[in-house]
Amino acid sequence: GLAAMFAEKENPDGIMVVSPSDHLIENNELFNDTVLAAAKIADERDGIVTIGITPNYPATGYGYVQTAEDITDGEKINQFKVERFVEKPNEETATDYLKQGGFYWNSGLFVFKVSVFLKAVEEFAPELYADLRKIQADLGNPSYEQTLDTIYRAVESISVDYGIMEHAKNIYLVEGNFDWNDL
C-alpha cells in the first residue's frame, strides 16, 4: 500500500507490478509477455490481476486461485476472471484441484492501476487506507520518518490476498507458464 501511495503522486493511473523478492523466474521473454498481458487487463478493465502458476503437482505449500470465465479472446496468454482464492490445501484437496482444472497456484505477483488498488484498499481495508493517507500527508516533512515508524508499528499486518483479493470483484488471472520457483 505504501508503494502505491508514492506512485500515486507521480501517476495515479500508472500500472504497478508487485512481486515477491524470493522468486526465481526463468524464461524472461514469456514472463515479460505475461506481465504485459496482465497490465493490459489492469488498464482496460480496471482490474486487479494476479499471475497464476499452472500447477504440475498437488502442492500443499501454496494457496490456489480458482478461475471462472475465460476472457482470453484471441490473446496468446490465457486470461480469466477469478472465482475465488483458497488457502493452502491438504494433499487430497490439492489433488482434487488438479483433477477439476481451473485452479492455479497463487504466485503473489499482482498487477494493477494504482488508483484501482487504492480504491480497493479504501473499500476493504479502511483503517489501513487511513493510516497510509496519514503517512502520505507527511511526505517531505521533517516528521515523516517518525510518522512512518509510529504508524508502521501499529498497523495490522494483512496480506493483499486476505485484505483485498478475497473481497474485490474486479479480480483477474493471467496464466503464468514461465519457469517459476518460490524460493
MIKE-871043 format. One record per atom (N, C-alpha, C): residue in one letter; residue number from 0; atom name; chain; x, y, z. Coordinates in Angstrom, 2 decimals, decimal comma. Each point is the difference from the previous one (the first is absolute). Layout:
<atoms>
  residuo  num  atomo  cadena        u        v        w
        A  NUM     CA       A        X        Y        Z
...
</atoms>
This chain:
<atoms>
  residuo  num  atomo  cadena        u        v        w
        G    0      N       A     0,78    -1,20     0,00
        G    0     CA       A    -0,78     1,20     0,00
        G    0      C       A     0,83     1,27     0,00
        L    1      N       A     1,09    -0,02     0,77
        L    1     CA       A     0,83     1,21     0,09
        L    1      C       A     0,64     0,32    -1,35
        A    2      N       A     0,48    -1,02    -0,70
        A    2     CA       A     0,59     0,23    -1,33
        A    2      C       A    -1,04     0,60    -0,94
        A    3      N       A    -1,25    -0,45     0,10
        A    3     CA       A    -1,06     0,55    -0,84
        A    3      C       A    -0,23     1,48     0,32
        M    4      N       A     0,12     0,37     1,28
        M    4     CA       A    -0,15     1,40     0,38
        M    4      C       A     1,10     0,87    -0,62
        F    5      N       A     1,22    -0,53    -0,02
        F    5     CA       A     1,10     0,72    -0,65
        F    5      C       A    -0,27     0,13    -1,50
        A    6      N       A    -0,40    -1,11    -0,62
        A    6     CA       A    -0,26    -0,01    -1,45
        A    6      C       A    -1,15     0,93    -0,36
        E    7      N       A    -0,99     0,10     0,87
        E    7     CA       A    -1,17     0,84    -0,27
        E    7      C       A     0,40     1,45    -0,23
        K    8      N       A     1,00     0,45     0,72
        K    8     CA       A     0,44     1,40    -0,15
        K    8      C       A     0,53     0,26    -1,41
        E    9      N       A     0,62    -1,00    -0,61
        E    9     CA       A     0,56     0,16    -1,34
        E    9      C       A    -1,04    -0,25    -1,09
        N   10      N       A    -0,81    -1,07     0,18
        N   10     CA       A    -0,97    -0,36    -1,03
        N   10      C       A    -1,08    -0,88     0,61
        P   11      N       A    -1,12     0,57     0,39
        P   11     CA       A    -1,06    -0,77     0,66
        P   11      C       A    -0,51    -1,18    -0,83
        D   12      N       A     0,05     0,11    -1,31
        D   12     CA       A    -0,48    -1,10    -0,84
        D   12      C       A     1,15    -0,80    -0,60
        G   13      N       A     1,19     0,17     0,54
        G   13     CA       A     1,13    -0,81    -0,43
        G   13      C       A    -0,21    -1,45     0,38
        I   14      N       A     0,62    -0,88    -0,76
        I   14     CA       A    -0,10    -1,43     0,26
        I   14      C       A     1,15    -0,40     0,92
        M   15      N       A    -0,35    -0,74     1,04
        M   15     CA       A     0,98    -0,44     1,00
        M   15      C       A     0,08    -1,52    -0,02
        V   16      N       A     1,22    -0,52     0,05
        V   16     CA       A     0,23    -1,44     0,09
        V   16      C       A     0,60    -0,28     1,36
        V   17      N       A    -0,63    -0,91     0,75
        V   17     CA       A     0,47    -0,37     1,33
        V   17      C       A     0,51    -1,43    -0,08
        S   18      N       A     1,25    -0,18     0,41
        S   18     CA       A     0,61    -1,32    -0,10
        S   18      C       A     0,75    -0,35     1,28
        P   19      N       A    -0,21    -1,20     0,51
        P   19     CA       A     0,82    -0,44     1,14
        P   19      C       A     1,47    -0,04    -0,40
        S   20      N       A     0,85     0,20     0,96
        S   20     CA       A     1,44     0,05    -0,28
        S   20      C       A     0,66    -1,37     0,00
        D   21      N       A    -0,73    -1,03     0,41
        D   21     CA       A     0,62    -1,32     0,14
        D   21      C       A    -0,45    -1,00    -1,08
        H   22      N       A    -0,27     0,51    -1,20
        H   22     CA       A    -0,39    -0,88    -1,10
        H   22      C       A     1,11    -0,08    -1,03
        L   23      N       A     0,21    -1,19    -0,53
        L   23     CA       A     0,91    -0,19    -1,12
        L   23      C       A    -0,87    -0,15    -1,23
        I   24      N       A     0,16     0,91    -0,95
        I   24     CA       A    -0,79    -0,02    -1,23
        I   24      C       A     0,96    -0,13    -1,16
        E   25      N       A    -0,25    -1,02    -0,81
        E   25     CA       A     0,79    -0,21    -1,20
        E   25      C       A    -0,93     0,08    -1,20
        N   26      N       A     0,57     0,00    -1,18
        N   26     CA       A    -0,74     0,23    -1,24
        N   26      C       A    -0,56     1,42     0,04
        N   27      N       A     0,94     0,95     0,01
        N   27     CA       A    -0,35     1,41     0,17
        N   27      C       A    -0,94     0,54    -1,06
        E   28      N       A     0,14    -0,48    -1,24
        E   28     CA       A    -0,88     0,50    -1,06
        E   28      C       A    -1,46    -0,35     0,29
        L   29      N       A    -0,27    -1,25     0,40
        L   29     CA       A    -1,36    -0,41     0,32
        L   29      C       A    -0,50     0,74     1,25
        F   30      N       A     0,88     0,19     0,97
        F   30     CA       A    -0,38     0,76     1,19
        F   30      C       A    -0,39     1,43    -0,38
        N   31      N       A     0,82     0,64    -0,85
        N   31     CA       A    -0,32     1,36    -0,43
        N   31      C       A    -1,34     0,06    -0,73
        D   32      N       A    -0,25    -0,97    -0,89
        D   32     CA       A    -1,28    -0,04    -0,72
        D   32      C       A    -1,17    -0,16     0,98
        T   33      N       A     0,21    -0,81     1,04
        T   33     CA       A    -1,04    -0,24     1,00
        T   33      C       A    -0,29     1,28     0,78
        V   34      N       A     1,02     0,70     0,42
        V   34     CA       A    -0,18     1,25     0,73
        V   34      C       A    -0,70     1,04    -0,88
        L   35      N       A     0,38     0,06    -1,28
        L   35     CA       A    -0,64     0,95    -0,91
        L   35      C       A    -1,48    -0,34    -0,20
        A   36      N       A    -0,33    -1,29    -0,07
        A   36     CA       A    -1,41    -0,41    -0,11
        A   36      C       A    -0,76     0,42     1,26
        A   37      N       A     0,62    -0,17     1,16
        A   37     CA       A    -0,63     0,41     1,26
        A   37      C       A    -0,19     1,52     0,04
        A   38      N       A     1,00     0,73    -0,48
        A   38     CA       A    -0,08     1,46     0,00
        A   38      C       A    -1,12     0,49    -0,92
        K   39      N       A    -0,20    -0,69    -1,10
        K   39     CA       A    -1,08     0,37    -0,93
        K   39      C       A    -1,37    -0,17     0,67
        I   40      N       A    -0,18    -1,11     0,72
        I   40     CA       A    -1,26    -0,21     0,72
        I   40      C       A    -0,17     1,06     1,08
        A   41      N       A     1,07     0,26     0,75
        A   41     CA       A    -0,06     1,01     1,06
        A   41      C       A    -0,42     1,35    -0,57
        D   42      N       A     0,54     0,34    -1,15
        D   42     CA       A    -0,29     1,29    -0,61
        D   42      C       A    -1,39     0,04    -0,62
        E   43      N       A    -0,34    -1,00    -0,81
        E   43     CA       A    -1,24     0,04    -0,76
        E   43      C       A    -1,24    -0,37     0,81
        R   44      N       A     0,16    -0,85     1,01
        R   44     CA       A    -1,16    -0,47     0,77
        R   44      C       A    -0,01     0,53     1,43
        D   45      N       A     0,96     0,88     0,34
        D   45     CA       A     0,14     0,47     1,38
        D   45      C       A     0,02    -1,19     0,96
        G   46      N       A     0,77    -1,00    -0,38
        G   46     CA       A     0,08    -1,22     0,79
        G   46      C       A     1,23    -0,05     0,87
        I   47      N       A    -0,09    -0,81     1,02
        I   47     CA       A     1,16    -0,38     0,81
        I   47      C       A     0,33    -1,40    -0,48
        V   48      N       A     1,19    -0,17    -0,52
        V   48     CA       A     0,36    -1,23    -0,70
        V   48      C       A     1,06    -0,76     0,78
        T   49      N       A    -0,21    -1,30     0,13
        T   49     CA       A     1,02    -0,86     0,58
        T   49      C       A     0,53    -0,89    -1,11
        I   50      N       A     1,24    -0,39     0,12
        I   50     CA       A     0,58    -0,96    -0,93
        I   50      C       A    -0,06    -1,35     0,67
        G   51      N       A    -0,76    -0,91    -0,60
        G   51     CA       A    -0,18    -1,33     0,56
        G   51      C       A     0,95    -0,98    -0,66
        I   52      N       A     0,68    -0,78     0,80
        I   52     CA       A     0,94    -0,99    -0,51
        I   52      C       A    -0,75    -1,30    -0,26
        T   53      N       A     0,15    -0,54    -1,20
        T   53     CA       A    -0,64    -1,26    -0,34
        T   53      C       A     0,62    -1,10     0,85
        P   54      N       A    -0,79    -0,66     0,84
        P   54     CA       A     0,56    -1,01     0,90
        P   54      C       A     0,38    -1,28    -0,76
        N   55      N       A     1,12    -0,59     0,41
        N   55     CA       A     0,41    -1,26    -0,63
        N   55      C       A     0,07    -1,15     1,00
        Y   56      N       A    -0,41     0,27     1,23
        Y   56     CA       A    -0,16    -1,03     1,03
        Y   56      C       A    -0,89     0,58     1,10
        P   57      N       A    -0,58    -0,83     0,84
        P   57     CA       A    -0,93     0,49     1,04
        P   57      C       A     0,75     0,61     1,19
        A   58      N       A     0,45     1,22    -0,16
        A   58     CA       A     0,77     0,68     1,04
        A   58      C       A    -0,89     0,39     1,17
        T   59      N       A     0,53    -0,18     1,20
        T   59     CA       A    -0,71     0,41     1,21
        T   59      C       A     0,62     1,26     0,62
        G   60      N       A     1,07     0,49    -0,60
        G   60     CA       A     0,70     1,17     0,54
        G   60      C       A    -0,41     1,31    -0,64
        Y   61      N       A    -0,92    -0,04    -0,95
        Y   61     CA       A    -0,47     1,21    -0,68
        Y   61      C       A    -1,50     0,13     0,16
        G   62      N       A    -0,48     1,24     0,02
        G   62     CA       A    -1,42     0,22    -0,16
        G   62      C       A    -0,36    -0,20    -1,46
        Y   63      N       A    -1,27    -0,15    -0,26
        Y   63     CA       A    -0,47    -0,21    -1,37
        Y   63      C       A    -0,99     1,10    -0,38
        V   64      N       A    -0,12     0,22    -1,30
        V   64     CA       A    -0,97     0,93    -0,55
        V   64      C       A    -0,88    -0,79    -0,96
        Q   65      N       A    -1,30     0,06     0,24
        Q   65     CA       A    -0,94    -0,67    -0,89
        Q   65      C       A    -0,52     1,01    -1,02
        T   66      N       A     0,07    -0,38    -1,27
        T   66     CA       A    -0,44     0,90    -1,05
        T   66      C       A    -1,45    -0,24    -0,37
        A   67      N       A    -0,58     1,01    -0,63
        A   67     CA       A    -1,39    -0,08    -0,46
        A   67      C       A     0,01     0,19    -1,52
        E   68      N       A    -0,61     1,06    -0,45
        E   68     CA       A    -0,16     0,28    -1,43
        E   68      C       A     1,35     0,19    -0,70
        D   69      N       A     0,16    -0,67    -1,14
        D   69     CA       A     1,18     0,16    -0,84
        D   69      C       A    -0,19     1,27    -0,82
        I   70      N       A     0,92     0,94     0,12
        I   70     CA       A    -0,09     1,26    -0,73
        I   70      C       A     1,16     0,15    -0,99
        T   71      N       A     0,64    -1,11    -0,36
        T   71     CA       A     1,20     0,04    -0,83
        T   71      C       A    -0,24     0,72    -1,32
        D   72      N       A    -1,09    -0,31    -0,68
        D   72     CA       A    -0,42     0,70    -1,21
        D   72      C       A     1,14     0,23    -1,00
        G   73      N       A     0,69    -1,08    -0,37
        G   73     CA       A     1,02     0,09    -1,03
        G   73      C       A     1,37     0,45     0,47
        E   74      N       A     0,15     0,36     1,24
        E   74     CA       A     1,31     0,38     0,52
        E   74      C       A     0,88    -1,24     0,12
        K   75      N       A     1,32     0,17    -0,02
        K   75     CA       A     0,87    -1,18     0,06
        K   75      C       A     0,21    -0,53     1,42
        I   76      N       A    -0,30     0,81     1,01
        I   76     CA       A     0,09    -0,43     1,39
        I   76      C       A    -1,44    -0,21     0,50
        N   77      N       A    -0,29    -1,17     0,56
        N   77     CA       A    -1,34    -0,28     0,50
        N   77      C       A    -0,35     0,94     1,15
        Q   78      N       A    -1,26     0,46     0,01
        Q   78     CA       A    -0,46     1,00     0,95
        Q   78      C       A    -1,40    -0,36     0,50
        F   79      N       A    -0,25     0,27     1,28
        F   79     CA       A    -1,26    -0,41     0,62
        F   79      C       A    -0,47     1,02     1,03
        K   80      N       A    -1,31     0,01     0,24
        K   80     CA       A    -0,54     0,62     1,20
        K   80      C       A     0,32    -0,98     1,13
        V   81      N       A     0,15     0,51     1,20
        V   81     CA       A     0,29    -0,85     1,15
        V   81      C       A    -1,30    -0,30     0,75
        E   82      N       A    -0,17    -1,26     0,34
        E   82     CA       A    -1,14    -0,44     0,81
        E   82      C       A     0,30     0,21     1,48
        R   83      N       A     1,19    -0,51     0,43
        R   83     CA       A     0,34     0,12     1,42
        R   83      C       A     1,46    -0,36     0,24
        F   84      N       A     0,50     0,49     1,13
        F   84     CA       A     1,30    -0,38     0,52
        F   84      C       A    -0,23    -1,03     1,09
        V   85      N       A     0,83    -1,03     0,06
        V   85     CA       A    -0,14    -1,00     1,05
        V   85      C       A     1,33    -0,21     0,70
        E   86      N       A    -0,08    -0,27     1,27
        E   86     CA       A     1,19    -0,19     0,83
        E   86      C       A     0,77    -1,25    -0,41
        K   87      N       A     1,17    -0,13     0,55
        K   87     CA       A     0,84    -1,18    -0,25
        K   87      C       A    -0,78    -1,26     0,39
        P   88      N       A    -0,24    -0,87    -0,98
        P   88     CA       A    -0,82    -1,18     0,27
        P   88      C       A     0,81    -1,18     0,52
        N   89      N       A    -0,70    -1,01     0,49
        N   89     CA       A     0,69    -1,26     0,29
        N   89      C       A     0,21    -0,72    -1,34
        E   90      N       A     0,72    -1,12     0,04
        E   90     CA       A     0,37    -0,67    -1,26
        E   90      C       A    -1,22    -0,52    -0,76
        E   91      N       A    -0,98    -0,52     0,72
        E   91     CA       A    -1,20    -0,52    -0,65
        E   91      C       A    -0,74     1,12    -0,75
        T   92      N       A    -0,15     1,14     0,64
        T   92     CA       A    -0,69     1,13    -0,63
        T   92      C       A     0,80     0,52    -1,19
        A   93      N       A     1,32     0,11     0,16
        A   93     CA       A     0,86     0,47    -1,09
        A   93      C       A    -0,11    -0,95    -1,20
        T   94      N       A    -0,06    -1,29     0,26
        T   94     CA       A    -0,16    -0,98    -1,07
        T   94      C       A    -1,34     0,20    -0,70
        D   95      N       A    -1,04     0,26     0,77
        D   95     CA       A    -1,33     0,28    -0,58
        D   95      C       A     0,05     1,25    -0,89
        Y   96      N       A     0,70     1,04     0,45
        Y   96     CA       A     0,11     1,22    -0,80
        Y   96      C       A     0,61    -0,29    -1,36
        L   97      N       A     1,06    -0,81    -0,02
        L   97     CA       A     0,64    -0,33    -1,26
        L   97      C       A    -0,92    -0,82    -0,91
        K   98      N       A    -0,76    -0,90     0,58
        K   98     CA       A    -0,94    -0,81    -0,78
        K   98      C       A    -1,11     0,87    -0,59
        Q   99      N       A    -0,51     0,95     0,80
        Q   99     CA       A    -1,08     0,88    -0,46
        Q   99      C       A     0,45     0,93    -1,12
        G  100      N       A     1,24     0,47     0,10
        G  100     CA       A     0,49     1,02    -0,92
        G  100      C       A    -0,52     1,37     0,40
        G  101      N       A     0,57     1,02    -0,59
        G  101     CA       A    -0,44     1,35     0,31
        G  101      C       A     0,58     0,57     1,27
        F  102      N       A     0,93    -0,72     0,62
        F  102     CA       A     0,68     0,47     1,21
        F  102      C       A     1,47     0,27    -0,33
        Y  103      N       A     0,50     1,08     0,57
        Y  103     CA       A     1,39     0,40    -0,20
        Y  103      C       A     0,64     0,27     1,35
        W  104      N       A     1,32    -0,17     0,06
        W  104     CA       A     0,71     0,40     1,21
        W  104      C       A    -0,02     1,52     0,09
        N  105      N       A    -0,17     0,50     1,20
        N  105     CA       A     0,05     1,43     0,25
        N  105      C       A     1,46     0,41     0,10
        S  106      N       A     0,48     0,73    -0,99
        S  106     CA       A     1,41     0,38    -0,06
        S  106      C       A     0,34     1,19     0,90
        G  107      N       A    -1,01     0,78     0,37
        G  107     CA       A     0,29     1,22     0,75
        G  107      C       A     0,43     1,15    -0,90
        L  108      N       A    -0,06    -0,21    -1,32
        L  108     CA       A     0,31     1,05    -0,98
        L  108      C       A    -1,30     0,70    -0,37
        F  109      N       A    -0,03     1,33     0,14
        F  109     CA       A    -1,21     0,77    -0,26
        F  109      C       A     0,32     1,18    -0,91
        V  110      N       A    -0,97     0,35    -0,84
        V  110     CA       A     0,12     1,12    -0,93
        V  110      C       A    -1,31     0,79     0,06
        F  111      N       A     0,11     1,33     0,14
        F  111     CA       A    -1,21     0,82     0,12
        F  111      C       A     0,31     1,46    -0,26
        K  112      N       A    -1,06     0,76    -0,30
        K  112     CA       A     0,11     1,46     0,00
        K  112      C       A     0,10     0,43     1,45
        V  113      N       A     0,84     0,96     0,26
        V  113     CA       A     0,16     0,50     1,36
        V  113      C       A    -1,35     0,46     0,56
        S  114      N       A    -0,76     0,76    -0,78
        S  114     CA       A    -1,28     0,53     0,47
        S  114      C       A    -1,00    -1,11     0,32
        V  115      N       A     0,00    -1,06    -0,80
        V  115     CA       A    -0,93    -1,12     0,21
        V  115      C       A     0,36    -0,74     1,28
        F  116      N       A     1,28    -0,22     0,21
        F  116     CA       A     0,44    -0,69     1,21
        F  116      C       A    -0,33     0,83     1,25
        L  117      N       A     0,30     1,29    -0,04
        L  117     CA       A    -0,26     0,84     1,18
        L  117      C       A    -1,49     0,10     0,29
        K  118      N       A    -0,83     0,01    -1,04
        K  118     CA       A    -1,45    -0,01     0,22
        K  118      C       A    -0,41    -1,29     0,71
        A  119      N       A     0,60    -1,14    -0,39
        A  119     CA       A    -0,30    -1,28     0,65
        A  119      C       A     0,47     0,01     1,46
        V  120      N       A     1,16     0,58     0,26
        V  120     CA       A     0,49     0,10     1,38
        V  120      C       A    -0,98     0,84     0,82
        E  121      N       A    -0,43     1,12    -0,58
        E  121     CA       A    -0,94     0,86     0,71
        E  121      C       A    -1,30    -0,75     0,32
        E  122      N       A    -0,47    -0,81    -0,93
        E  122     CA       A    -1,27    -0,71     0,20
        E  122      C       A     0,12    -1,17     0,96
        F  123      N       A     1,07    -0,80    -0,15
        F  123     CA       A     0,09    -1,26     0,74
        F  123      C       A     0,93     0,03     1,21
        A  124      N       A     0,85     1,01     0,09
        A  124     CA       A     0,90     0,14     1,15
        A  124      C       A     0,07     1,48     0,38
        P  125      N       A    -1,13     0,58     0,43
        P  125     CA       A    -0,07     1,45     0,21
        P  125      C       A     0,96     0,53     1,06
        E  126      N       A     0,27    -0,78     1,03
        E  126     CA       A     0,94     0,48     1,03
        E  126      C       A     1,41     0,10    -0,58
        L  127      N       A     0,39    -0,99    -0,78
        L  127     CA       A     1,30     0,04    -0,67
        L  127      C       A     0,06     1,19    -0,94
        Y  128      N       A    -1,05     0,20    -0,75
        Y  128     CA       A    -0,05     1,12    -0,94
        Y  128      C       A     0,20     1,33     0,73
        A  129      N       A    -0,69     0,18     1,10
        A  129     CA       A     0,13     1,24     0,78
        A  129      C       A     1,43     0,18     0,49
        D  130      N       A     0,61    -1,08     0,47
        D  130     CA       A     1,40     0,08     0,45
        D  130      C       A     0,94     0,34    -1,14
        L  131      N       A    -0,22    -0,58    -1,16
        L  131     CA       A     0,84     0,30    -1,16
        L  131      C       A    -0,14     1,46    -0,40
        R  132      N       A    -1,20     0,53     0,06
        R  132     CA       A    -0,21     1,42    -0,32
        R  132      C       A     0,72     0,92     1,00
        K  133      N       A     0,03    -0,40     1,27
        K  133     CA       A     0,74     0,78     1,00
        K  133      C       A     1,49     0,03    -0,34
        I  134      N       A     0,53    -1,15    -0,39
        I  134     CA       A     1,41    -0,06    -0,37
        I  134      C       A     0,25     0,85    -1,24
        Q  135      N       A    -0,87    -0,14    -0,99
        Q  135     CA       A     0,15     0,75    -1,25
        Q  135      C       A    -0,04     1,51     0,26
        A  136      N       A    -0,87     0,43     0,90
        A  136     CA       A    -0,14     1,43     0,30
        A  136      C       A     1,27     0,58     0,61
        D  137      N       A     0,80    -0,86     0,61
        D  137     CA       A     1,22     0,47     0,66
        D  137      C       A     1,25    -0,11    -0,88
        L  138      N       A    -0,17    -0,52    -1,22
        L  138     CA       A     1,14    -0,11    -0,92
        L  138      C       A     0,68     1,35    -0,18
        G  139      N       A     1,31     0,01     0,09
        G  139     CA       A     0,76     1,22    -0,20
        G  139      C       A     0,14     0,87     1,24
        N  140      N       A    -0,70    -0,34     1,06
        N  140     CA       A     0,11     0,75     1,25
        N  140      C       A     1,08    -0,61     0,89
        P  141      N       A     0,59     0,81     0,87
        P  141     CA       A     1,02    -0,54     0,92
        P  141      C       A    -0,53    -1,12     0,89
        S  142      N       A    -1,29    -0,02     0,25
        S  142     CA       A    -0,58    -1,00     0,89
        S  142      C       A    -0,37    -1,31    -0,72
        Y  143      N       A     0,27    -0,07    -1,30
        Y  143     CA       A    -0,41    -1,17    -0,79
        Y  143      C       A     0,50    -1,31     0,59
        E  144      N       A     1,29    -0,09     0,31
        E  144     CA       A     0,57    -1,25     0,51
        E  144      C       A    -0,70    -0,43     1,29
        Q  145      N       A    -0,27     0,95     0,88
        Q  145     CA       A    -0,68    -0,31     1,26
        Q  145      C       A    -1,44    -0,46    -0,26
        T  146      N       A    -0,68     0,68    -0,90
        T  146     CA       A    -1,38    -0,38    -0,35
        T  146      C       A    -0,02    -1,41    -0,57
        L  147      N       A     0,90    -0,26    -0,93
        L  147     CA       A     0,08    -1,32    -0,62
        L  147      C       A     0,27    -1,07     1,05
        D  148      N       A     0,96     0,23     0,87
        D  148     CA       A     0,36    -0,98     1,03
        D  148      C       A    -1,17    -0,25     0,96
        T  149      N       A    -0,65     1,05     0,43
        T  149     CA       A    -1,11    -0,13     0,96
        T  149      C       A    -1,16    -0,78    -0,61
        I  150      N       A    -0,38     0,36    -1,20
        I  150     CA       A    -1,14    -0,67    -0,65
        I  150      C       A     0,37    -1,43    -0,38
        Y  151      N       A     1,19    -0,19    -0,53
        Y  151     CA       A     0,41    -1,33    -0,43
        Y  151      C       A    -0,03    -1,00     1,16
        R  152      N       A     0,44     0,44     1,16
        R  152     CA       A     0,01    -0,88     1,18
        R  152      C       A    -1,42    -0,36     0,47
        A  153      N       A    -0,96     0,89    -0,25
        A  153     CA       A    -1,35    -0,19     0,52
        A  153      C       A    -0,96    -0,65    -1,00
        V  154      N       A     0,32     0,07    -1,28
        V  154     CA       A    -0,94    -0,46    -1,02
        V  154      C       A    -0,12    -1,53     0,02
        E  155      N       A    -1,22    -0,48    -0,24
        E  155     CA       A    -0,25    -1,44    -0,05
        E  155      C       A     0,68    -0,57    -1,25
        S  156      N       A     0,74    -1,08     0,19
        S  156     CA       A     0,65    -0,67    -1,12
        S  156      C       A    -1,04    -0,85    -0,73
        I  157      N       A    -0,22     0,32    -1,27
        I  157     CA       A    -0,98    -0,74    -0,79
        I  157      C       A     0,52    -0,12    -1,44
        S  158      N       A    -0,12    -1,18    -0,56
        S  158     CA       A     0,48    -0,21    -1,35
        S  158      C       A    -0,99     0,56    -1,02
        V  159      N       A     0,49     0,24    -1,20
        V  159     CA       A    -0,87     0,44    -1,10
        V  159      C       A    -1,08    -1,05    -0,24
        D  160      N       A     0,38    -1,28     0,11
        D  160     CA       A    -0,97    -1,08    -0,23
        D  160      C       A    -1,19     0,11     0,94
        Y  161      N       A     0,28     0,09     1,30
        Y  161     CA       A    -1,08     0,07     0,99
        Y  161      C       A    -0,74     1,32    -0,05
        G  162      N       A     0,75     1,08    -0,07
        G  162     CA       A    -0,60     1,32     0,12
        G  162      C       A    -0,78     0,45    -1,22
        I  163      N       A     0,47    -0,38    -1,19
        I  163     CA       A    -0,59     0,51    -1,23
        I  163      C       A    -0,53    -1,11    -0,90
        M  164      N       A     0,87    -0,92    -0,37
        M  164     CA       A    -0,32    -0,96    -1,06
        M  164      C       A    -1,18    -0,91     0,34
        E  165      N       A    -0,19    -0,32     1,25
        E  165     CA       A    -1,11    -0,87     0,37
        E  165      C       A    -1,35     0,73     0,03
        H  166      N       A     0,04     1,33    -0,16
        H  166     CA       A    -1,23     0,78     0,11
        H  166      C       A    -0,39     0,73    -1,29
        A  167      N       A     0,97     0,48    -0,73
        A  167     CA       A    -0,28     0,81    -1,19
        A  167      C       A    -0,61    -0,85    -1,11
        K  168      N       A    -0,78     0,63    -0,85
        K  168     CA       A    -0,69    -0,70    -1,10
        K  168      C       A     0,73     0,19    -1,34
        N  169      N       A     0,93     0,93    -0,07
        N  169     CA       A     0,69     0,29    -1,25
        N  169      C       A     1,37    -0,70    -0,06
        I  170      N       A     0,01    -1,29     0,35
        I  170     CA       A     1,24    -0,76     0,07
        I  170      C       A     0,11    -0,90    -1,23
        Y  171      N       A     1,17     0,01    -0,59
        Y  171     CA       A     0,28    -0,79    -1,20
        Y  171      C       A     1,28    -0,79     0,21
        L  172      N       A     0,18    -1,02    -0,83
        L  172     CA       A     1,22    -0,81     0,04
        L  172      C       A     0,52    -0,17    -1,41
        V  173      N       A     1,30     0,17    -0,17
        V  173     CA       A     0,67    -0,40    -1,23
        V  173      C       A     0,84    -1,21     0,33
        E  174      N       A     0,03    -0,91    -0,94
        E  174     CA       A     0,68    -1,28     0,20
        E  174      C       A     1,51     0,19    -0,11
        G  175      N       A     0,71    -0,43     1,01
        G  175     CA       A     1,46     0,10     0,02
        G  175      C       A     0,62    -1,35    -0,31
        N  176      N       A     0,46    -0,17    -1,22
        N  176     CA       A     0,61    -1,27    -0,41
        N  176      C       A     1,52     0,10    -0,15
        F  177      N       A     0,58     1,08     0,48
        F  177     CA       A     1,45     0,15     0,04
        F  177      C       A     0,54    -0,88     1,13
        D  178      N       A     1,30    -0,23     0,00
        D  178     CA       A     0,62    -0,79     1,08
        D  178      C       A     0,01     0,86     1,26
        W  179      N       A    -0,56    -0,55     1,08
        W  179     CA       A    -0,21     0,75     1,24
        W  179      C       A     0,32    -0,88     1,18
        N  180      N       A     0,70     0,57     0,97
        N  180     CA       A     0,28    -0,72     1,23
        N  180      C       A    -0,08     0,99     1,16
        D  181      N       A    -0,82    -0,33     0,98
        D  181     CA       A    -0,11     0,80     1,21
        D  181      C       A     1,07    -0,49     0,96
        L  182      N       A     1,10     0,76     0,05
        L  182     CA       A     1,14    -0,43     0,82
        L  182      C       A    -0,33     0,10     1,48
</atoms>
